[in-house]
């Protein structure tokens, strides 16, 4: 379950990417939106690449804003993110990319 409560994200440049957003997304729901709607910022807030300027971001029952920086990598091990067009090793297949990540993070078989 994903829940955003009164979330606003303003970048240092002054760009307001998300403004007072309230969202509940349940298991199996599909969410999309037009270009410029803030989807990339929304996803970055979910896996703590970015912090909300205000409001609460709750993922799997955990308030993402309260996770200490040193604990973020452990939090991310419990969620899955597939990037649209980068962050894959180009000479590996999708399977090999995922297997490599699991190997590096010492995930048991």
C-alpha positions in Angstrom: 0.0 0.0 0.0 1.2 3.5 -0.9 -0.2 6.6 0.7 0.7 10.2 0.3 -0.8 12.7 2.7 -0.6 16.4 1.8 2.8 15.9 0.1 4.5 18.9 -1.5 7.9 18.8 -3.3 9.7 22.0 -4.1 13.2 21.7 -5.6 16.0 24.1 -4.7 15.4 25.8 -8.0 12.0 26.8 -6.9 10.2 24.3 -9.2 7.1 22.9 -7.4 6.9 19.4 -8.8 4.1 18.1 -6.5 1.6 20.3 -4.6 -0.4 19.1 -1.6 -0.9 15.6 -3.1 -3.1 13.0 -1.5 -3.0 9.5 -3.0 -3.9 6.0 -1.9 -2.6 3.2 -4.2 -3.6 -0.4 -3.3 -2.1 -3.7 -4.4 -2.6 -4.3 -8.1 -3.6 -0.8 -9.0 -2.2 0.8 -12.1 -1.3 4.5 -12.0 -0.3 6.8 -14.9 -0.5 10.4 -16.0 0.5 12.8 -18.7 3.9 14.3 -19.3 4.8 16.9 -16.7 2.4 15.5 -14.1 5.1 14.8 -11.6 5.3 11.0 -12.1 9.1 10.8 -11.9 9.2 13.0 -8.7 6.4 10.8 -7.3 8.4 7.7 -7.8 11.6 9.3 -6.4 9.6 10.2 -3.3 8.5 6.5 -2.9 12.0 5.1 -2.8 13.6 8.1 -1.0 15.7 9.4 -3.9 14.0 12.7 -3.0 12.5 13.8 0.3 9.1 15.6 0.4 9.3 19.3 1.3 6.2 18.6 3.5 3.6 15.9 4.1 3.9 12.1 4.6 5.0 9.4 2.2 4.0 6.0 3.4 5.3 2.9 1.6 4.5 -0.6 3.0 3.4 0.9 6.3 6.6 2.9 6.8 6.9 6.7 6.8 9.7 7.1 4.2 10.6 10.6 5.5 11.5 9.2 8.9 14.0 6.6 7.6 17.5 7.6 8.5 19.8 8.0 5.5 22.0 5.1 6.5 18.9 2.8 6.6 17.6 3.8 3.1 19.5 1.0 1.3 17.9 -1.6 3.6 14.5 -0.1 3.0 15.0 -0.2 -0.8 15.7 -3.9 -0.6 12.1 -4.5 0.3 10.7 -2.7 -2.8 11.3 -3.2 -6.5 12.1 -0.5 -9.0 12.5 -1.1 -12.7 13.9 2.0 -14.4 12.4 3.0 -17.7 15.6 3.5 -19.8 18.8 3.3 -17.8 20.6 1.9 -14.8 21.0 -1.5 -16.4 24.3 -3.0 -17.4 24.2 -2.8 -21.2 26.1 -6.0 -21.9 23.8 -8.1 -19.7 20.3 -9.4 -20.2 17.5 -8.3 -18.0 17.8 -11.6 -16.1 21.5 -11.2 -15.7 21.0 -7.6 -14.5 18.6 -8.7 -11.8 20.7 -11.7 -10.8 23.7 -9.5 -10.5 21.9 -7.1 -8.2 20.7 -10.0 -6.0 24.2 -11.4 -5.9 25.7 -8.0 -4.9 23.2 -7.5 -2.1 23.8 -11.1 -0.7 20.2 -12.1 -1.3 19.9 -15.8 -0.5 18.9 -18.1 -3.4 
